[in-house]
Amino acid sequence: MQLSSLVQSIVSFYEFCIIAYVIMSWFRPTGIFYDIYRVLGQICEPYIGIFRKIVPQMGGFDFSAIVAILVLRLLTNLIFS
């Protein structure tokens, strides 16, 4: 396995974690789902928090996770192209 495909796999997994974290934030997770939500929050929130400071909320919607994923993909494409 090449280094580039390994890094891209890790980035794809991190994007999946961000998406799962955002979807879980729409609901009130309980039980084991709350534990998963907390772990995802500890993993994703430091990165998403950077964009929360930059991207303002529009109409009560938080688009910082979308911007975070787009920037992550852009950086990955720039590095490996």
MDAnalysis code that builds the backbone (N, CA, C; Angstrom):
import MDAnalysis as mda
import numpy as np

u = mda.Universe.empty(243, n_residues=81, atom_resindex=np.repeat(np.arange(81), 3), trajectory=True)
u.add_TopologyAttr("name", ["N", "CA", "C"] * 81)
u.add_TopologyAttr("resid", np.arange(1, 82))
u.add_TopologyAttr("resname", ["MET", "GLN", "LEU", "SER", "SER", "LEU", "VAL", "GLN", "SER", "ILE", "VAL", "SER", "PHE", "TYR", "GLU", "PHE", "CYS", "ILE", "ILE", "ALA", "TYR", "VAL", "ILE", "MET", "SER", "TRP", "PHE", "ARG", "PRO", "THR", "GLY", "ILE", "PHE", "TYR", "ASP", "ILE", "TYR", "ARG", "VAL", "LEU", "GLY", "GLN", "ILE", "CYS", "GLU", "PRO", "TYR", "ILE", "GLY", "ILE", "PHE", "ARG", "LYS", "ILE", "VAL", "PRO", "GLN", "MET", "GLY", "GLY", "PHE", "ASP", "PHE", "SER", "ALA", "ILE", "VAL", "ALA", "ILE", "LEU", "VAL", "LEU", "ARG", "LEU", "LEU", "THR", "ASN", "LEU", "ILE", "PHE", "SER"])
u.atoms.positions = np.array([
    [0.849, -1.179, 0.000],
    [0.000, 0.000, 0.000],
    [0.890, 1.237, 0.000],
    [0.597, 2.142, -0.887],
    [1.387, 3.361, -0.978],
    [0.983, 4.331, 0.124],
    [1.904, 5.216, 0.408],
    [1.662, 6.208, 1.453],
    [0.484, 7.102, 1.093],
    [0.386, 7.486, -0.175],
    [-0.703, 8.386, -0.581],
    [-2.066, 7.731, -0.395],
    [-2.182, 6.454, -0.736],
    [-3.481, 5.795, -0.564],
    [-3.799, 5.590, 0.911],
    [-2.788, 5.367, 1.735],
    [-3.008, 5.245, 3.175],
    [-3.513, 6.564, 3.758],
    [-2.867, 7.660, 3.392],
    [-3.278, 8.976, 3.896],
    [-4.677, 9.314, 3.401],
    [-4.968, 9.014, 2.134],
    [-6.296, 9.295, 1.610],
    [-7.360, 8.449, 2.306],
    [-7.027, 7.225, 2.672],
    [-7.964, 6.383, 3.415],
    [-8.227, 6.960, 4.805],
    [-7.194, 7.452, 5.455],
    [-7.343, 8.059, 6.777],
    [-8.192, 9.326, 6.686],
    [-7.939, 10.130, 5.653],
    [-8.713, 11.362, 5.464],
    [-10.180, 11.021, 5.188],
    [-10.429, 10.007, 4.377],
    [-11.806, 9.589, 4.095],
    [-12.504, 9.112, 5.369],
    [-11.796, 8.372, 6.203],
    [-12.365, 7.920, 7.472],
    [-12.668, 9.112, 8.381],
    [-11.783, 10.108, 8.395],
    [-12.012, 11.292, 9.220],
    [-13.216, 12.078, 8.707],
    [-13.374, 12.162, 7.395],
    [-14.549, 12.819, 6.823],
    [-15.818, 12.079, 7.239],
    [-15.776, 10.746, 7.212],
    [-16.921, 9.947, 7.660],
    [-17.224, 10.234, 9.126],
    [-16.201, 10.361, 9.950],
    [-16.401, 10.667, 11.369],
    [-17.066, 12.024, 11.539],
    [-16.648, 13.014, 10.757],
    [-17.254, 14.346, 10.836],
    [-18.726, 14.272, 10.449],
    [-19.017, 13.567, 9.368],
    [-20.409, 13.451, 8.915],
    [-21.255, 12.737, 9.967],
    [-20.735, 11.658, 10.533],
    [-21.468, 10.928, 11.573],
    [-21.699, 11.818, 12.789],
    [-20.695, 12.602, 13.167],
    [-20.809, 13.509, 14.314],
    [-21.888, 14.558, 14.064],
    [-21.916, 15.105, 12.869],
    [-22.915, 16.126, 12.547],
    [-24.317, 15.528, 12.566],
    [-24.484, 14.358, 11.955],
    [-25.806, 13.733, 11.918],
    [-26.271, 13.381, 13.336],
    [-25.366, 12.867, 14.147],
    [-25.742, 12.529, 15.521],
    [-26.084, 13.773, 16.337],
    [-25.517, 14.921, 15.980],
    [-25.811, 16.145, 16.726],
    [-27.238, 16.639, 16.469],
    [-27.883, 16.168, 15.407],
    [-29.257, 16.568, 15.121],
    [-30.251, 15.897, 16.056],
    [-29.838, 14.806, 16.684],
    [-30.711, 14.027, 17.558],
    [-30.159, 14.072, 18.978],
    [-30.887, 13.512, 19.886],
    [-30.422, 13.396, 21.269],
    [-29.984, 11.954, 21.491],
    [-28.698, 11.664, 21.230],
    [-28.260, 10.272, 21.398],
    [-28.291, 9.857, 22.866],
    [-28.683, 8.612, 23.085],
    [-28.719, 8.066, 24.438],
    [-27.993, 6.723, 24.455],
    [-27.619, 6.306, 25.631],
    [-26.977, 5.008, 25.783],
    [-25.630, 4.936, 25.080],
    [-25.442, 3.865, 24.333],
    [-24.174, 3.651, 23.634],
    [-23.961, 4.710, 22.555],
    [-25.052, 5.219, 21.962],
    [-24.920, 6.243, 20.932],
    [-24.375, 7.551, 21.509],
    [-24.716, 7.833, 22.760],
    [-24.163, 9.021, 23.408],
    [-22.658, 8.874, 23.607],
    [-22.225, 7.681, 23.967],
    [-20.788, 7.431, 24.126],
    [-20.057, 7.592, 22.795],
    [-20.652, 7.067, 21.727],
    [-20.057, 7.218, 20.393],
    [-20.020, 8.692, 20.004],
    [-21.097, 9.401, 20.290],
    [-21.171, 10.834, 19.984],
    [-20.083, 11.611, 20.719],
    [-19.860, 11.281, 21.984],
    [-18.813, 11.966, 22.754],
    [-17.423, 11.688, 22.188],
    [-17.157, 10.445, 21.809],
    [-15.856, 10.101, 21.228],
    [-15.673, 10.832, 19.905],
    [-16.707, 10.836, 19.079],
    [-16.616, 11.563, 17.808],
    [-16.403, 13.057, 18.053],
    [-17.038, 13.587, 19.076],
    [-16.846, 14.993, 19.424],
    [-15.414, 15.294, 19.819],
    [-14.802, 14.397, 20.575],
    [-13.406, 14.595, 20.970],
    [-12.472, 14.507, 19.772],
    [-12.846, 13.714, 18.779],
    [-12.005, 13.556, 17.592],
    [-12.217, 14.702, 16.607],
    [-13.480, 15.078, 16.390],
    [-13.810, 16.018, 15.314],
    [-13.859, 17.475, 15.754],
    [-14.251, 17.725, 16.974],
    [-14.486, 19.107, 17.409],
    [-13.249, 20.010, 17.357],
    [-12.050, 19.537, 17.674],
    [-10.901, 20.445, 17.550],
    [-10.706, 20.983, 16.127],
    [-10.950, 20.142, 15.130],
    [-10.791, 20.579, 13.738],
    [-11.978, 21.437, 13.303],
    [-13.196, 21.007, 13.614],
    [-14.377, 21.782, 13.220],
    [-14.406, 23.121, 13.955],
    [-13.919, 23.145, 15.182],
    [-13.906, 24.369, 15.978],
    [-13.118, 25.496, 15.336],
    [-12.094, 25.142, 14.579],
    [-11.320, 26.159, 13.850],
    [-12.231, 26.908, 12.891],
    [-13.071, 26.181, 12.193],
    [-13.946, 26.796, 11.192],
    [-15.174, 27.436, 11.823],
    [-15.553, 26.999, 13.011],
    [-16.664, 27.628, 13.715],
    [-16.333, 29.070, 14.073],
    [-15.045, 29.340, 14.317],
    [-14.625, 30.703, 14.633],
    [-14.636, 31.588, 13.401],
    [-14.483, 30.994, 12.215],
    [-14.367, 31.747, 10.964],
    [-15.707, 31.887, 10.250],
    [-16.450, 30.777, 10.135],
    [-17.699, 30.753, 9.373],
    [-18.859, 31.144, 10.288],
    [-19.564, 32.237, 9.947],
    [-20.687, 32.631, 10.803],
    [-21.888, 31.704, 10.573],
    [-22.733, 31.576, 11.590],
    [-23.970, 30.813, 11.431],
    [-24.920, 31.614, 10.563],
    [-25.604, 30.920, 9.665],
    [-26.545, 31.591, 8.773],
    [-27.944, 31.069, 9.060],
    [-28.770, 31.905, 9.602],
    [-30.137, 31.507, 9.895],
    [-30.223, 30.388, 10.912],
    [-29.281, 30.316, 11.817],
    [-29.285, 29.276, 12.831],
    [-28.625, 27.985, 12.392],
    [-28.139, 27.928, 11.149],
    [-27.468, 26.735, 10.641],
    [-25.963, 26.905, 10.727],
    [-25.290, 25.849, 11.132],
    [-23.838, 25.858, 11.275],
    [-23.223, 25.105, 10.098],
    [-22.567, 25.842, 9.209],
    [-21.963, 25.251, 8.016],
    [-20.472, 24.976, 8.194],
    [-19.978, 25.081, 9.414],
    [-18.549, 24.920, 9.636],
    [-18.061, 23.508, 9.311],
    [-18.876, 22.490, 9.536],
    [-18.466, 21.116, 9.224],
    [-18.319, 20.921, 7.719],
    [-19.208, 21.523, 6.949],
    [-19.115, 21.424, 5.486],
    [-17.841, 22.099, 5.003],
    [-17.557, 23.280, 5.525],
    [-16.345, 23.991, 5.146],
    [-15.114, 23.199, 5.579],
    [-15.164, 22.584, 6.755],
    [-14.037, 21.791, 7.240],
    [-13.755, 20.612, 6.310],
    [-14.796, 19.929, 5.862],
    [-14.612, 18.806, 4.945],
    [-14.079, 19.287, 3.605],
    [-14.605, 20.396, 3.104],
    [-14.124, 20.925, 1.823],
    [-12.653, 21.314, 1.895],
    [-12.245, 21.945, 2.978],
    [-10.837, 22.330, 3.137],
    [-9.955, 21.091, 3.256],
    [-10.425, 20.093, 3.974],
    [-9.671, 18.844, 4.114],
    [-9.480, 18.173, 2.758],
    [-10.531, 18.120, 1.950],
    [-10.414, 17.540, 0.601],
    [-9.508, 18.375, -0.291],
    [-9.621, 19.682, -0.197],
    [-8.777, 20.557, -1.003],
    [-7.306, 20.361, -0.666],
    [-6.982, 20.327, 0.608],
    [-5.591, 20.123, 1.021],
    [-5.076, 18.753, 0.596],
    [-5.918, 17.737, 0.730],
    [-5.519, 16.397, 0.311],
    [-5.269, 16.346, -1.191],
    [-6.138, 16.973, -1.969],
    [-5.950, 16.993, -3.420],
    [-4.711, 17.781, -3.819],
    [-4.456, 18.882, -3.128],
    [-3.265, 19.678, -3.456],
    [-1.984, 18.928, -3.129],
    [-1.980, 18.199, -2.041],
    [-0.781, 17.493, -1.634],
    [-0.499, 16.322, -2.559],
    [-1.523, 15.598, -2.972],
    [-1.318, 14.375, -3.734],
    [-1.554, 14.503, -5.225],
    [-1.664, 15.713, -5.726],
    [-1.799, 15.858, -7.189],
    [-0.518, 16.361, -7.815],
])
